[in-house]
């Protein structure tokens, strides 16, 4: 996984360096604006792609036995480690997403035909930055696909085992959770559209992971000395409310 993440980061950062950066343009582009349902769709998809609610369950399962938790000191050490993991992952994911946006705005827009597909993006990089940049983009995209599929499959295994409370062969669990992605490819769904919509579905799943997490982490009988401070709960509740509102707005705009 570290190898795949390294390929993703290096691929997009290399393309970013080759394409160049306009600081003023970046600042202007990061200013929130409403451009209709498509902008809400992309914002929701980016949120889902960055947070990935199923990764919350997988992270908890993978780090469950990292430390002994018999004493308060050991539990606080585990909390510090979890903070480093989560903050590092979110910062890295945010930087990669930002790099992709900057590259797309700098290289794939302006003069010439509009680029709105993965194939078109690859061709655009080749035409405007050369074959090396196109290869870096392709490798980063391939690595991100492998990484996302691995995380999704392992998360499905963890969640399924947790809900069923019974032993199921790992191969069967992994095939079951990988099947939807293979079906999408087999039936010929447009990969670019499928990519965006799959991330939107992930965004819809965030409240189902975040709200229970907030409710449990604010309870002293569950958390002991590691219970959330009031301001942490308030900030988390505000974030959850914003995410839920974004999802509701997207549904309303889509129906309208």
Phi, psi and omega in degrees: 000320178297321178298316179296317179297322179297318178297317180300309183297312182295321181298311183285324179292322178296317177296324179295317180296316181295320182285336181085160183228134174253103184304320179296318178295322178296314180299319179293320182291334180277354177288123182299137175209155182253119180240031177098189187296328182295322180292321177293321179299314181291321178297318179294318178297319179294323177298314179295322180292329182281315186275316183049088187302327180293337178292337177298314180292318181295318181298317178298320181290319183289331183259006186301321184253021183291321182229156166288145184231036184279333182242164178299322181298319180292324179291322178292325176296320177296319179298316179298319179296318179296321179297317179299316179301307188291313180297316178299316180295317181292320178297315180297315180297319179296319180294319179295316178298318179297318179299319179297317180297316182295315180298315181297317181291324184281318190259322192260006177232164183113224180291146178102176182292151179292146180247116181223019176225162177296318179296320179294324177296317179298315178295322179296319177297319181296319183289323191257335181238352179103168183293331179297317179293321179296321178294319178299318178297315182296316180295319179296319180294319179296316179296321179293325176295315177299315182295314181296319179296320179296314180297316180297318181293314180293324177295317177299322177297314182295314182294317181297315178298322181292322181281323184280333182055038177210159183281127175235135180309133183300321180299317180296317180297316183291322176295321180298316183281339178273341186303315182303320180296320179292323179296318179301317179291320185293323183276358174082027177294141179304119186297325180294314179295318180297323179297312181296313183294326179295324178288327176296317177301320177299320179297322177297334181277346184301313180301328181289342173262323187283317183296310175300324179298317178295317182296323181282319186286349177268357183264119180294328180292342176264316189265341184065227181289346181268014180299146180300143168288158184301318182293329176295317178296318180296313179298317178298321179295321178296315179299314179299319180296320179296316180296316179297317179297319179299317178295318180296317179299317180298316179298316181297315180295321180295316179294320181291000000 
